[in-house]
Amino acid sequence: MKKLFYPLLLFMTIGVCAQENESQTTFKFGGYIKADFINTWYENGDVGESSPLRDFHLPSQIPVGAKDEHIDLDYHVKESRFNFDVKTNLLGKEIHGFIELDFMMSKAGDEKVTNSYNPRIRHAYFEWDKLLIGQTWSTFMVVVVPDEIDFAGAMDGLVFVRQPQIRFKLGNWWLALENPETTITPYQESHTEVTESEVSPDIIFRNNFSGDWGNWAVAIMGRTLHKKDSIKHYAMGVGITTGGKIKVGRRGDDIRMMATYGTGLGRYLSAGFSAGAVVDNEGALNTIDVVNAYIAYNHFWKPKVWSSSFSVAVYNAMHDDNLVVPEINKSSYSISGNIKWDIAPQLRFGAEYMYGYRELQGGVNGAFHRLQLAAKYTFGYNNTVADEKR
């Protein structure tokens, strides 16, 4: 009898414990360490020591007009990042939190002695059931970028924004209310200012598609640009973007692309190459029509070991000559190609060539050539623990 009783008691005890610990929490710590060695030849002038163009491709920072050439060497580890991811159940629904930091664009630091730089927040959000709240990539951005060595890659052709938002997801359909920051160019000037006087969030609708062939998305946005002291206090901006990744062949190759058109999009495209609107001589806001696109092909010479990515990206702002000065940004484009060696899934070495070009409304232009070497180690740790019911 005892031989039957003890196994039965043990079985019941295990069953009770399993019920009490049926909810689990998964933690993940990850990121990567990346070192970049950048040699840039500027055809038309030089950039300042603190310019972000010295760290990655930023079209609006390409020097123009000057007749002299300059060569800069920049070594840094600022792209290195770390993140923390947690998932569990709350009120019967999965909740997921994510936060990520890196060191790019940090204003606190220099290369004199220690090369120390402050961390900055990239992402900080949580998802609960169909709801996402916090800071992450804009819903207007199709998060498909070329597999390049440069941090930003084909920036001329991208929608590239991270910002606070509230996003509701219903299957493949997404609706978001996002941070409505307005950028303008003052009358008879060429620089961009932030108004800090927004009155309504940017509204974005998006639909996603996926299959064995790859993935695709289409998003539309409506937004209000506002300036307090303008005679016409606001202007309406609208835009549409589409893009994705299409698989090619059996080696793992793919084609990646994105195209965007709209008016008043400003900071959403090419990291703010143009403002959302220009102020005319009566103080009214006049939105700027813009278009940009990129296409990239990622090819595996040897699957999972040797690969290359080739990309072309373009941007064009359609200014009214009666409203702008010749010094305002008009267009940019870039081309790049690389070779990447993945010794293991966690360890990559690579080399990349990039050419970037920028032109102003009056025809003045500038360009650079860049050779970039990089080494990257990706790491991650997962752990799952049972949550005891109290």
C-alpha positions as CSV (number, residue, x, y, z in Angstrom):
1,M,0.0,0.0,0.0
2,K,2.8,2.4,0.9
3,K,4.4,1.6,-2.5
4,L,1.3,3.1,-4.1
5,F,0.7,5.9,-1.7
6,Y,4.1,7.7,-1.9
7,P,4.2,7.9,-5.7
8,L,0.6,9.2,-5.7
9,L,1.5,11.8,-3.1
10,L,4.6,12.9,-5.1
11,F,2.5,13.1,-8.3
12,M,-0.2,15.3,-6.6
13,T,2.5,17.6,-5.1
14,I,4.1,18.1,-8.5
15,G,0.7,18.9,-10.0
16,V,-0.1,21.5,-7.3
17,C,3.3,23.2,-7.8
18,A,2.9,23.2,-11.5
19,Q,-0.5,25.0,-11.2
20,E,1.0,27.5,-8.8
21,N,3.9,28.3,-11.1
22,E,2.1,28.1,-14.5
23,S,3.0,31.8,-15.2
24,Q,6.6,32.4,-16.3
25,T,8.8,35.5,-16.8
26,T,11.5,35.5,-19.5
27,F,14.5,37.8,-19.2
28,K,16.9,38.6,-22.0
29,F,20.0,40.7,-21.9
30,G,21.7,41.4,-25.2
31,G,23.4,43.8,-27.5
32,Y,26.7,44.0,-29.3
33,I,30.2,45.5,-29.2
34,K,31.2,47.2,-32.4
35,A,34.4,49.0,-33.4
36,D,34.4,51.3,-36.5
37,F,37.5,52.5,-38.3
38,I,36.5,55.2,-40.8
39,N,38.6,57.0,-43.4
40,T,36.7,59.8,-45.2
41,W,37.8,62.0,-48.1
42,Y,35.7,65.2,-48.4
43,E,35.8,66.8,-51.8
44,N,34.3,70.2,-50.9
45,G,35.5,71.3,-47.4
46,D,35.7,69.7,-44.0
47,V,33.4,69.0,-41.1
48,G,33.8,70.0,-37.5
49,E,35.1,67.7,-34.8
50,S,31.7,67.2,-33.3
51,S,29.8,66.6,-36.6
52,P,27.9,63.3,-36.5
53,L,28.9,62.8,-40.2
54,R,32.3,61.7,-38.8
55,D,30.5,58.7,-37.2
56,F,27.9,57.8,-39.8
57,H,26.3,58.9,-43.0
58,L,24.1,62.0,-42.4
59,P,23.2,63.7,-45.8
60,S,22.5,67.2,-44.3
61,Q,26.1,67.4,-42.9
62,I,28.0,66.8,-46.2
63,P,30.2,69.9,-46.7
64,V,29.4,71.8,-49.9
65,G,30.9,74.7,-51.9
66,A,34.5,74.8,-50.8
67,K,37.3,74.1,-53.3
68,D,39.6,72.3,-50.9
69,E,39.7,68.6,-50.0
70,H,40.2,67.1,-46.6
71,I,40.8,63.6,-45.2
72,D,39.6,62.6,-41.7
73,L,40.3,59.4,-39.8
74,D,37.8,58.5,-37.1
75,Y,37.9,55.4,-34.8
76,H,35.1,54.9,-32.3
77,V,32.9,52.3,-30.5
78,K,29.8,54.5,-30.1
79,E,27.5,52.2,-32.0
80,S,28.0,49.5,-29.3
81,R,24.7,48.9,-27.5
82,F,23.0,46.9,-24.8
83,N,19.3,46.1,-24.2
84,F,17.0,44.4,-21.7
85,D,13.9,42.5,-22.7
86,V,11.3,41.0,-20.4
87,K,8.1,39.0,-21.0
88,T,5.4,37.7,-18.7
89,N,1.7,37.5,-18.3
90,L,-0.5,40.2,-16.8
91,L,-4.3,39.8,-16.3
92,G,-4.3,36.9,-18.7
93,K,-2.4,38.7,-21.5
94,E,1.3,38.7,-22.4
95,I,3.2,41.9,-21.5
96,H,6.5,42.7,-23.0
97,G,9.0,45.4,-22.0
98,F,12.1,46.5,-23.9
99,I,14.8,49.1,-23.3
100,E,17.9,49.8,-25.3
101,L,20.9,52.2,-25.0
102,D,23.8,53.1,-27.2
103,F,26.4,55.9,-27.3
104,M,25.9,57.6,-30.8
105,M,25.3,61.3,-31.0
106,S,26.6,61.8,-27.5
107,K,27.6,65.4,-26.8
108,A,29.5,64.5,-23.6
109,G,32.9,63.1,-24.5
110,D,35.9,63.6,-26.7
111,E,38.9,61.7,-28.1
112,K,41.7,63.5,-26.2
113,V,42.3,60.9,-23.5
114,T,39.6,58.4,-22.5
115,N,37.1,58.5,-25.4
116,S,34.2,58.4,-22.9
117,Y,30.7,59.1,-24.0
118,N,27.3,59.2,-22.4
119,P,24.7,56.5,-23.1
120,R,21.4,57.6,-24.8
121,I,18.0,55.9,-25.0
122,R,17.1,54.3,-28.3
123,H,14.0,52.3,-27.3
124,A,11.9,52.3,-24.1
125,Y,8.4,50.8,-24.5
126,F,6.1,48.0,-23.4
127,E,3.5,46.0,-25.3
128,W,0.4,44.5,-23.6
129,D,-2.0,42.5,-25.7
130,K,-2.8,44.7,-28.7
131,L,-1.3,47.9,-27.2
132,L,2.2,49.4,-27.5
133,I,3.1,52.5,-25.4
134,G,6.5,54.2,-25.2
135,Q,9.4,55.1,-27.5
136,T,10.4,53.0,-30.5
137,W,10.5,53.2,-34.3
138,S,7.7,55.3,-35.8
139,T,4.8,53.3,-37.2
140,F,5.4,55.3,-40.4
141,M,8.8,53.6,-40.8
142,V,9.1,50.3,-42.5
143,V,11.9,48.8,-40.4
144,V,13.8,47.2,-43.3
145,V,17.3,48.7,-43.9
146,P,20.2,47.6,-45.9
147,D,22.6,45.2,-44.2
148,E,25.5,47.7,-44.2
149,I,28.5,48.5,-42.1
150,D,27.6,52.2,-41.7
151,F,25.3,52.8,-38.7
152,A,22.6,54.5,-40.8
153,G,23.2,53.0,-44.2
154,A,21.2,54.4,-47.1
155,M,19.9,57.3,-45.0
156,D,19.0,59.4,-48.0
157,G,16.2,56.9,-48.9
158,L,14.9,56.1,-45.4
159,V,12.0,57.1,-43.1
160,F,14.1,57.2,-39.9
161,V,12.4,58.2,-36.7
162,R,12.2,56.9,-33.1
163,Q,9.7,58.6,-30.9
164,P,7.1,58.3,-28.1
165,Q,3.8,56.9,-29.3
166,I,0.6,54.9,-28.6
167,R,0.1,52.1,-31.1
168,F,-2.9,49.8,-31.4
169,K,-2.5,46.6,-33.3
170,L,-5.3,44.6,-34.7
171,G,-3.7,41.7,-36.7
172,N,-1.9,43.2,-39.7
173,W,-3.5,46.6,-39.2
174,W,-1.8,49.2,-37.0
175,L,-3.1,52.6,-35.8
176,A,-0.7,55.0,-33.9
177,L,-0.7,58.5,-32.3
178,E,2.8,59.8,-32.3
179,N,5.0,62.7,-31.1
180,P,4.1,65.7,-33.4
181,E,7.3,67.7,-33.4
182,T,7.2,70.5,-36.1
183,T,10.3,71.7,-38.0
184,I,10.3,74.9,-40.1
185,T,12.7,77.0,-42.1
186,P,12.3,80.7,-41.3
187,Y,11.7,83.2,-44.1
188,Q,14.8,83.9,-46.3
189,E,16.9,81.5,-44.3
190,S,18.2,78.0,-44.9
191,H,18.5,76.4,-41.4
192,T,15.8,74.3,-39.6
193,E,14.1,75.3,-36.4
194,V,11.8,73.4,-34.0
195,T,8.6,75.3,-33.1
196,E,7.7,73.4,-29.9
197,S,4.1,74.5,-30.4
198,E,2.2,71.3,-31.6
199,V,-1.5,71.0,-31.1
200,S,-2.3,67.4,-32.2
201,P,-0.5,64.1,-32.5
202,D,0.7,62.7,-35.8
203,I,-1.8,60.0,-36.9
204,I,-0.6,56.9,-38.8
205,F,-2.4,53.9,-40.3
206,R,-0.4,50.9,-41.5
207,N,-1.0,47.5,-43.0
208,N,1.6,44.7,-43.0
209,F,1.9,41.7,-45.4
210,S,4.1,38.6,-45.1
211,G,4.6,35.2,-46.6
212,D,7.2,32.8,-47.8
213,W,8.3,35.4,-50.3
214,G,9.2,38.0,-47.6
215,N,7.4,40.9,-46.0
216,W,6.0,44.3,-47.0
217,A,4.2,47.2,-45.5
218,V,2.2,50.3,-46.5
219,A,1.6,53.3,-44.2
220,I,-0.1,56.6,-44.5
221,M,0.2,59.6,-42.2
222,G,-1.6,62.9,-41.5
223,R,-0.1,65.6,-39.3
224,T,-0.6,69.2,-38.3
225,L,2.4,71.6,-38.4
226,H,2.1,74.5,-36.1
227,K,3.9,77.8,-35.3
228,K,2.5,80.1,-32.6
229,D,3.4,83.4,-34.1
230,S,2.5,82.6,-37.6
231,I,-0.4,84.4,-39.4
232,K,-1.5,81.0,-40.7
233,H,-0.9,79.1,-37.5
234,Y,-0.9,75.6,-38.9
235,A,-0.5,73.6,-42.1
236,M,-1.5,70.0,-42.9
237,G,1.1,67.4,-43.8
238,V,0.3,64.0,-45.4
239,G,2.5,61.2,-46.7
240,I,2.6,57.6,-47.9
241,T,5.4,55.1,-47.6
242,T,5.9,51.5,-48.7
243,G,8.7,49.0,-48.5
244,G,9.9,45.6,-47.4
245,K,12.2,42.7,-48.1
246,I,11.8,40.1,-50.9
247,K,13.6,36.8,-50.7
248,V,15.7,35.9,-53.8
249,G,17.0,32.3,-54.5
250,R,18.0,29.7,-52.1
251,R,21.2,31.1,-50.7
252,G,19.4,33.6,-48.5
253,D,19.7,36.6,-50.8
254,D,17.2,39.4,-50.6
255,I,16.1,42.7,-52.1
256,R,15.2,45.5,-49.7
257,M,13.5,48.7,-50.7
258,M,11.5,51.7,-49.5
259,A,9.8,54.7,-51.2
260,T,8.1,57.7,-49.6
261,Y,6.2,60.7,-51.0
262,G,4.4,63.5,-49.2
263,T,4.2,67.1,-48.1
264,G,5.2,68.5,-44.7
265,L,7.0,65.2,-43.7
266,G,10.1,67.1,-42.7
267,R,12.0,65.2,-40.0
268,Y,10.6,61.8,-40.9
269,L,12.7,61.5,-44.0
270,S,16.5,61.2,-44.2
271,A,17.1,62.3,-40.6
272,G,15.6,65.8,-41.2
273,F,17.4,66.7,-44.4
274,S,14.6,69.3,-45.0
275,A,12.1,71.0,-42.7
276,G,8.4,70.3,-42.8
277,A,7.5,73.8,-44.0
278,V,8.9,77.2,-45.0
279,V,7.6,80.4,-43.6
280,D,6.8,83.0,-46.3
281,N,7.0,86.8,-46.1
282,E,3.5,87.0,-44.5
283,G,4.3,84.4,-41.8
284,A,2.3,81.6,-43.3
285,L,3.5,78.0,-43.2
286,N,4.1,76.4,-46.7
287,T,4.7,72.7,-46.6
288,I,7.6,71.2,-48.6
289,D,6.9,68.4,-51.0
290,V,9.4,65.6,-50.7
291,V,10.2,62.2,-52.2
292,N,12.9,59.6,-51.3
293,A,13.7,56.0,-51.9
294,Y,16.3,53.3,-51.7
295,I,17.0,49.8,-53.1
296,A,19.5,47.3,-51.8
297,Y,20.6,43.8,-52.7
298,N,22.1,41.5,-50.1
299,H,24.0,38.6,-51.6
300,F,25.6,35.6,-49.9
301,W,28.8,34.4,-51.6
302,K,28.9,31.6,-49.1
303,P,25.7,31.0,-47.1
304,K,26.0,32.3,-43.5
305,V,29.7,33.2,-43.9
306,W,30.5,35.6,-46.8
307,S,28.0,38.2,-47.9
308,S,27.8,41.6,-49.6
309,S,25.2,44.4,-49.7
310,F,24.9,47.0,-52.4
311,S,22.6,50.0,-52.2
312,V,21.5,53.2,-53.9
313,A,19.5,55.9,-52.1
314,V,18.0,59.2,-53.2
315,Y,16.2,62.2,-51.7
316,N,14.7,65.3,-53.4
317,A,12.8,68.3,-51.9
318,M,10.6,70.2,-54.4
319,H,11.0,73.8,-53.2
320,D,9.2,76.8,-54.6
321,D,12.0,79.2,-55.7
322,N,9.8,82.1,-54.6
323,L,9.9,81.0,-51.0
324,V,13.4,79.7,-50.4
325,V,17.0,80.9,-50.6
326,P,19.6,79.2,-52.8
327,E,21.4,77.8,-49.7
328,I,18.6,75.5,-48.6
329,N,19.0,71.7,-49.0
330,K,17.5,70.3,-52.2
331,S,18.7,66.8,-52.9
332,S,21.1,64.1,-51.9
333,Y,22.1,60.5,-52.9
334,S,24.5,57.8,-51.9
335,I,25.8,54.5,-53.1
336,S,27.6,51.8,-51.1
337,G,28.9,48.3,-51.3
338,N,30.5,46.0,-48.7
339,I,32.0,42.6,-47.9
340,K,31.1,40.9,-44.6
341,W,32.7,37.9,-43.1
342,D,30.7,36.1,-40.4
343,I,33.2,33.9,-38.7
344,A,30.4,32.7,-36.4
345,P,26.8,33.9,-36.0
346,Q,28.1,36.2,-33.1
347,L,31.3,37.5,-34.8
348,R,31.5,39.7,-37.9
349,F,34.3,41.6,-39.7
350,G,33.5,43.9,-42.6
351,A,34.7,46.5,-45.0
352,E,32.5,49.0,-46.9
353,Y,32.9,51.8,-49.5
354,M,30.3,54.7,-49.6
355,Y,29.9,57.7,-51.8
356,G,27.6,60.5,-50.6
357,Y,26.4,63.6,-52.4
358,R,24.5,66.7,-51.3
359,E,23.1,69.6,-53.4
360,L,21.6,73.0,-52.4
361,Q,18.7,74.7,-54.2
362,G,21.1,77.1,-55.9
363,G,23.2,74.2,-57.4
364,V,26.1,74.3,-55.0
365,N,27.1,70.8,-54.1
366,G,29.6,68.6,-52.2
367,A,30.5,64.9,-51.9
368,F,32.6,62.5,-49.9
369,H,34.2,59.0,-50.3
370,R,34.4,56.7,-47.3
371,L,36.2,53.5,-46.5
372,Q,35.0,51.9,-43.3
373,L,36.3,48.8,-41.5
374,A,34.4,47.3,-38.6
375,A,34.4,44.4,-36.1
376,K,31.3,43.4,-34.3
377,Y,30.6,40.9,-31.5
378,T,26.9,40.2,-30.7
379,F,25.9,38.7,-27.4
380,G,22.8,37.6,-25.5
381,Y,21.6,35.8,-22.4
382,N,18.2,34.3,-21.8
383,N,16.6,33.0,-18.6
384,T,13.1,32.0,-17.6
385,V,11.8,31.8,-14.1
386,A,8.5,30.7,-12.7
387,D,6.2,33.3,-11.1
388,E,4.6,31.8,-7.9
389,K,1.0,32.8,-7.4
390,R,0.5,34.6,-4.1
